[in-house]
Amino acid sequence: MYSPDVKKCAQQIIKESLADILIGEFKIPSQKQMESYLLENIDYSFDEYQTAKKIQRSHLQWNEEQIAAELEVHKRRYEKEFRNNLKVATQKGVNEVENLVSSLKDTIKAWKTKNLE
């Protein structure tokens, strides 16, 4: 679901850490670190106003309390789905960083072989 954001985030981590990668001091981000990076780049806002309007249109006979209760149900469902998607995106982000680092190291090794031997 957040695939472009995951790739962009992983690429940014690699760009910012290039010097550490080149000298062999780069550490793959932990799940918690990757989650933090992703939260900075993913829009996860819940639009209460629009959701309330949709509920109102679907249930014209409901009063404000019923609408508010249903809005809370929608909000909890949205938050749960977001957290599940974030867990998946976090793992994909860590994997993407690992792949990018591996690819970069392979490219450097090939360049060294070609140009320094």
C-alpha positions as protocol buffer text, in pm:
chain_id: "A"
residue {
  index: 1
  type: MET
  ca { x: 0 y: 0 z: 0 }
}
residue {
  index: 2
  type: TYR
  ca { x: 280 y: 244 z: 85 }
}
residue {
  index: 3
  type: SER
  ca { x: 529 y: 102 z: -162 }
}
residue {
  index: 4
  type: PRO
  ca { x: 640 y: 431 z: -323 }
}
residue {
  index: 5
  type: ASP
  ca { x: 683 y: 587 z: 23 }
}
residue {
  index: 6
  type: VAL
  ca { x: 885 y: 286 z: 140 }
}
residue {
  index: 7
  type: LYS
  ca { x: 1119 y: 301 z: -160 }
}
residue {
  index: 8
  type: LYS
  ca { x: 1161 y: 679 z: -129 }
}
residue {
  index: 9
  type: CYS
  ca { x: 1237 y: 647 z: 241 }
}
residue {
  index: 10
  type: ALA
  ca { x: 1490 y: 366 z: 186 }
}
residue {
  index: 11
  type: GLN
  ca { x: 1663 y: 563 z: -88 }
}
residue {
  index: 12
  type: GLN
  ca { x: 1682 y: 868 z: 137 }
}
residue {
  index: 13
  type: ILE
  ca { x: 1837 y: 661 z: 417 }
}
residue {
  index: 14
  type: ILE
  ca { x: 2101 y: 530 z: 174 }
}
residue {
  index: 15
  type: LYS
  ca { x: 2179 y: 878 z: 41 }
}
residue {
  index: 16
  type: GLU
  ca { x: 2218 y: 1020 z: 391 }
}
residue {
  index: 17
  type: SER
  ca { x: 2431 y: 724 z: 503 }
}
residue {
  index: 18
  type: LEU
  ca { x: 2652 y: 685 z: 196 }
}
residue {
  index: 19
  type: ALA
  ca { x: 2971 y: 779 z: 380 }
}
residue {
  index: 20
  type: ASP
  ca { x: 2902 y: 524 z: 654 }
}
residue {
  index: 21
  type: ILE
  ca { x: 2824 y: 257 z: 394 }
}
residue {
  index: 22
  type: LEU
  ca { x: 3150 y: 325 z: 210 }
}
residue {
  index: 23
  type: ILE
  ca { x: 3361 y: 289 z: 525 }
}
residue {
  index: 24
  type: GLY
  ca { x: 3165 y: -12 z: 647 }
}
residue {
  index: 25
  type: GLU
  ca { x: 3007 y: 148 z: 952 }
}
residue {
  index: 26
  type: PHE
  ca { x: 2645 y: 155 z: 833 }
}
residue {
  index: 27
  type: LYS
  ca { x: 2388 y: -27 z: 1044 }
}
residue {
  index: 28
  type: ILE
  ca { x: 2058 y: -139 z: 893 }
}
residue {
  index: 29
  type: PRO
  ca { x: 1777 y: 52 z: 1070 }
}
residue {
  index: 30
  type: SER
  ca { x: 1579 y: -141 z: 1329 }
}
residue {
  index: 31
  type: GLN
  ca { x: 1206 y: -196 z: 1290 }
}
residue {
  index: 32
  type: LYS
  ca { x: 1141 y: 91 z: 1531 }
}
residue {
  index: 33
  type: GLN
  ca { x: 1377 y: 327 z: 1348 }
}
residue {
  index: 34
  type: MET
  ca { x: 1225 y: 239 z: 1010 }
}
residue {
  index: 35
  type: GLU
  ca { x: 875 y: 293 z: 1150 }
}
residue {
  index: 36
  type: SER
  ca { x: 983 y: 637 z: 1268 }
}
residue {
  index: 37
  type: TYR
  ca { x: 1127 y: 723 z: 924 }
}
residue {
  index: 38
  type: LEU
  ca { x: 809 y: 607 z: 754 }
}
residue {
  index: 39
  type: LEU
  ca { x: 581 y: 800 z: 987 }
}
residue {
  index: 40
  type: GLU
  ca { x: 762 y: 1116 z: 876 }
}
residue {
  index: 41
  type: ASN
  ca { x: 680 y: 1039 z: 511 }
}
residue {
  index: 42
  type: ILE
  ca { x: 336 y: 875 z: 514 }
}
residue {
  index: 43
  type: ASP
  ca { x: 11 y: 1069 z: 529 }
}
residue {
  index: 44
  type: TYR
  ca { x: -207 y: 881 z: 775 }
}
residue {
  index: 45
  type: SER
  ca { x: -462 y: 1145 z: 865 }
}
residue {
  index: 46
  type: PHE
  ca { x: -821 y: 1044 z: 927 }
}
residue {
  index: 47
  type: ASP
  ca { x: -1074 y: 1286 z: 780 }
}
residue {
  index: 48
  type: GLU
  ca { x: -1336 y: 1304 z: 1055 }
}
residue {
  index: 49
  type: TYR
  ca { x: -1543 y: 1566 z: 879 }
}
residue {
  index: 50
  type: GLN
  ca { x: -1583 y: 1371 z: 554 }
}
residue {
  index: 51
  type: THR
  ca { x: -1645 y: 1044 z: 736 }
}
residue {
  index: 52
  type: ALA
  ca { x: -1912 y: 1205 z: 956 }
}
residue {
  index: 53
  type: LYS
  ca { x: -2082 y: 1348 z: 648 }
}
residue {
  index: 54
  type: LYS
  ca { x: -2086 y: 1004 z: 481 }
}
residue {
  index: 55
  type: ILE
  ca { x: -2234 y: 846 z: 792 }
}
residue {
  index: 56
  type: GLN
  ca { x: -2497 y: 1120 z: 808 }
}
residue {
  index: 57
  type: ARG
  ca { x: -2593 y: 1067 z: 445 }
}
residue {
  index: 58
  type: SER
  ca { x: -2616 y: 691 z: 495 }
}
residue {
  index: 59
  type: HIS
  ca { x: -2824 y: 713 z: 812 }
}
residue {
  index: 60
  type: LEU
  ca { x: -3052 y: 1014 z: 783 }
}
residue {
  index: 61
  type: GLN
  ca { x: -3261 y: 910 z: 1083 }
}
residue {
  index: 62
  type: TRP
  ca { x: -2966 y: 891 z: 1326 }
}
residue {
  index: 63
  type: ASN
  ca { x: -2910 y: 1153 z: 1594 }
}
residue {
  index: 64
  type: GLU
  ca { x: -2577 y: 1318 z: 1679 }
}
residue {
  index: 65
  type: GLU
  ca { x: -2487 y: 1056 z: 1943 }
}
residue {
  index: 66
  type: GLN
  ca { x: -2537 y: 769 z: 1702 }
}
residue {
  index: 67
  type: ILE
  ca { x: -2332 y: 943 z: 1436 }
}
residue {
  index: 68
  type: ALA
  ca { x: -2055 y: 1017 z: 1687 }
}
residue {
  index: 69
  type: ALA
  ca { x: -2052 y: 653 z: 1801 }
}
residue {
  index: 70
  type: GLU
  ca { x: -2030 y: 528 z: 1443 }
}
residue {
  index: 71
  type: LEU
  ca { x: -1757 y: 782 z: 1371 }
}
residue {
  index: 72
  type: GLU
  ca { x: -1554 y: 634 z: 1660 }
}
residue {
  index: 73
  type: VAL
  ca { x: -1600 y: 285 z: 1513 }
}
residue {
  index: 74
  type: HIS
  ca { x: -1473 y: 410 z: 1176 }
}
residue {
  index: 75
  type: LYS
  ca { x: -1181 y: 588 z: 1342 }
}
residue {
  index: 76
  type: ARG
  ca { x: -1075 y: 276 z: 1537 }
}
residue {
  index: 77
  type: ARG
  ca { x: -1104 y: 62 z: 1223 }
}
residue {
  index: 78
  type: TYR
  ca { x: -896 y: 315 z: 1028 }
}
residue {
  index: 79
  type: GLU
  ca { x: -629 y: 326 z: 1300 }
}
residue {
  index: 80
  type: LYS
  ca { x: -611 y: -54 z: 1320 }
}
residue {
  index: 81
  type: GLU
  ca { x: -576 y: -86 z: 942 }
}
residue {
  index: 82
  type: PHE
  ca { x: -312 y: 188 z: 939 }
}
residue {
  index: 83
  type: ARG
  ca { x: -109 y: 14 z: 1212 }
}
residue {
  index: 84
  type: ASN
  ca { x: -126 y: -318 z: 1025 }
}
residue {
  index: 85
  type: ASN
  ca { x: -18 y: -152 z: 700 }
}
residue {
  index: 86
  type: LEU
  ca { x: 261 y: 30 z: 883 }
}
residue {
  index: 87
  type: LYS
  ca { x: 399 y: -298 z: 1018 }
}
residue {
  index: 88
  type: VAL
  ca { x: 410 y: -443 z: 667 }
}
residue {
  index: 89
  type: ALA
  ca { x: 562 y: -124 z: 525 }
}
residue {
  index: 90
  type: THR
  ca { x: 822 y: -118 z: 802 }
}
residue {
  index: 91
  type: GLN
  ca { x: 942 y: -469 z: 719 }
}
residue {
  index: 92
  type: LYS
  ca { x: 945 y: -386 z: 348 }
}
residue {
  index: 93
  type: GLY
  ca { x: 1146 y: -72 z: 426 }
}
residue {
  index: 94
  type: VAL
  ca { x: 1410 y: -264 z: 618 }
}
residue {
  index: 95
  type: ASN
  ca { x: 1428 y: -518 z: 334 }
}
residue {
  index: 96
  type: GLU
  ca { x: 1457 y: -239 z: 76 }
}
residue {
  index: 97
  type: VAL
  ca { x: 1746 y: -78 z: 268 }
}
residue {
  index: 98
  type: GLU
  ca { x: 1921 y: -416 z: 291 }
}
residue {
  index: 99
  type: ASN
  ca { x: 1877 y: -469 z: -83 }
}
residue {
  index: 100
  type: LEU
  ca { x: 2003 y: -122 z: -169 }
}
residue {
  index: 101
  type: VAL
  ca { x: 2309 y: -160 z: 53 }
}
residue {
  index: 102
  type: SER
  ca { x: 2384 y: -501 z: -98 }
}
residue {
  index: 103
  type: SER
  ca { x: 2345 y: -366 z: -451 }
}
residue {
  index: 104
  type: LEU
  ca { x: 2567 y: -68 z: -373 }
}
residue {
  index: 105
  type: LYS
  ca { x: 2837 y: -294 z: -227 }
}
residue {
  index: 106
  type: ASP
  ca { x: 2820 y: -520 z: -534 }
}
residue {
  index: 107
  type: THR
  ca { x: 2854 y: -219 z: -763 }
}
residue {
  index: 108
  type: ILE
  ca { x: 3154 y: -88 z: -567 }
}
residue {
  index: 109
  type: LYS
  ca { x: 3319 y: -430 z: -573 }
}
residue {
  index: 110
  type: ALA
  ca { x: 3267 y: -455 z: -952 }
}
residue {
  index: 111
  type: TRP
  ca { x: 3408 y: -105 z: -1000 }
}
residue {
  index: 112
  type: LYS
  ca { x: 3714 y: -187 z: -788 }
}
residue {
  index: 113
  type: THR
  ca { x: 3775 y: -506 z: -983 }
}
residue {
  index: 114
  type: LYS
  ca { x: 3745 y: -325 z: -1313 }
}
residue {
  index: 115
  type: ASN
  ca { x: 3941 y: -11 z: -1229 }
}
residue {
  index: 116
  type: LEU
  ca { x: 4192 y: -101 z: -960 }
}
residue {
  index: 117
  type: GLU
  ca { x: 4328 y: -434 z: -1072 }
}
